Amino acid sequence: MVAQAFSERNQSNSQGSDPVRLSTLGLPQMYSTFVGREREVATLRQMIRNPALRLITITGPGGVGKTRLSVEVAGTLERTFGRNIWFVPLAPVGDSTLVPAAIARTIGVRESGTRGIVADIVEYLAPRRALMLVDNFERLLEAGPVISELLGACPDLTVVTTSQAPLRLHGEQEFALAPLAPPQSHGNERRSSEIDAAVQLFVDRAQAVQSTFTLNDSNREAVEAICAALDGLPLAIELAAARVRVLSPASIRSRLQSDRQVRFQLLSDGPRDLPERHQSIGEAIGWSYRLLDPWEQLLFRRLSVFRGWFTFASAEAVCGFGALADQPRDMFELVASLFDKSFLMSKASDGPEPSFLLLASIRAYAAELLENSDERDVMRERHAAYYLERAKAVEMGLRGPDQREWLNGLDAEHANVLAALTWLDAERDGTRLQRMVWALYWYWFYQGNTQEARQWLERACSYTDTDDIASDTWVRVGDAMLTNHVGEHAEAVRKANAAAALARERGQPIMESVALTIAQYGELALGHLDESIRLGREAHRLIEPVDDDYWRAMVYGEAGLFLGGAGESDEGLALVEAGLALERARGDDYFAGIRLSDIGVMRHDLGELDAALRRYGESVEALSRSGGNWYLSSPFCGIAALCGASHPEDAARLLGAARALQDRGGANPWSTELDRNALALEQTRAALGDVAFERAFRDGYRMPIGDAVEIALTLVGSETSAGMSEAELAELLTPRELEVLRLIAAGHTDREIGEELDISPRTASKHVANILGKLDVPTRAAATALVKSC
């Protein structure tokens, strides 16, 4: 309902004009028309396409349209840069040291955890012809050397920044953006074709909120006077034009003239005894703010508690009026009103409703108001409480079949998650900080976000006197787990043993069991096989009576894998298979994918190559469905090793894709995988020759993850049987399984199969597993091939 209403509003505003609808995924959508600036667009476009100009800074006062111009121009350059165009908003970033992380998150680079994040970004960008827009740099000028480092290491990268001041970097080309020219007086001889861009902008925005508005002889002078009073600054003009729904141009002009403080001044000419953000655009925002009714003003102040994007549901939960005695206006109406008046920017989202953003200068103004109110701490507390609950919901959501949706949802509000963690830490609220950090652990793990996870785990572990002993133990277990994950095995064993002892003292068998599997892995990596086996069996003994399938599956899988690695293959495989069955029953694609890959590795080590290939293929399908991609490096390498002799070029591409995931996501293969991967590299290089191998490997390193998945499944399918007749299929499968197989062949997911056949996704998943087993094929793609061949 909310999404539809906002969508209708956007559509109605675009009647008779062409709003910016950018196809490049890296840019925000702009629904309003772009007025004027033809010369600036042409000049800036030419500059960006010039390979000699690799750093361009668009400078000018707040509200002059720097961001809008950069996005407009970038939207015309897809032919030059392909889809390698990204928009990096720095408004939510509060510290210059976090700029590299913001860039990495925007372009999709996951920190390796084994080297600096800038090196990870360089590894990704160096081979690409790319354009990066870095917005609102003026507050973080200390991060300028990061841009220099990227440009120095990435020869085909062009960076366009927007800032109120130049970055003062070598090779920087400043593009000074002036306000739209205010109207000049030409008497009664002025023709409509000579209307200045500022007036055009006012008229366009006025018509967006009142379709019947026209510029005529009775209001022309007032409109020109408004634009002149606002110095031609686009944001100020837009805010003024939004008021024609309730005020005539003459009334707006009168209000401007009655309040001299509203008159806009350029940044360099503003009173130096005011905060910088109030020297120009702040006065325009203040004037517009004072025209809001009391409920709109209250919501506007409260919304400044958000960092970055937020949804209507988030705004309602955090900023809603709840227990107030007076009945306010409807929350949706208030959000829609602020949106209509250009206080909020919106973008389409993959979820059921759009996301909103307070632009940097507008948020700064609102934040100042909130700071000086008696609601500051209340709103920050509500914000932190809301995102704590969101994190806990995501933790539970990641255990089921909708993992991709949960991951995407939290990704969109990532800046707010960090703001909530920061507030809890600043308040020294160790209990809730530990709860939130633990709730976020699997989100970070799925995404391979090693650096951020380690930072917050360390902060959480620094609190030693908290009220929630479960969370206190868990963050120490998680810290040990992640230490193992990045390859610091001796330290991981120390931390895991300490966590296990703490859990034992507190009577927490699940936590003790998980901690022992972490120590088990560390001991295995250090070559202490007997101790590793002992720890694995003890972990299994502790978890066996526990009535919690999630953690039983976790311990079964981890302990079983490491037991197998220590030489106890039969015992280990039985445990991992048991864990897989529990995870499949729960619809957990991510951990099912991990277990399938682990079984593939174990079968591979035993020389059972057909069974290994089958499991690798199933792993790729499950992991790609979940959205947690970094673990795909393991099955990719396994498939490359098994198919390299017959398909060396595709195998080399898969090895390149696997290396990219390892570099960006912090995946650390263990000993037998390292041996397998090295052998695969050696074999494919020998088959192709050095030049062809390096070319294919680089192609794989650069390719989108979806393309690598397709190559992996194609290779697995090429090693399966050629086909079966329809009669043969009918002999093997039940009528219901035949229905499911046809839906698999049509590309349906388990959930879609369940909806089509009116069964649960879990039942559909069981049918799929039965079909693959009966047909003796490793993947859905291979099963589809059988259907298409008959």
Beta strands, then each sheet from edge to edge (+ up, - down):
strand 1: 55-59
strand 2: 85-89
strand 3: 130-135
strand 4: 157-163
strand 5: 172-176
strand 6: 310-311
strand 7: 345-347
strand 8: 355-357
sheet 1: 2+ 3+ 4+ 1+ 5+
sheet 2: 6+ 8- 7+
end
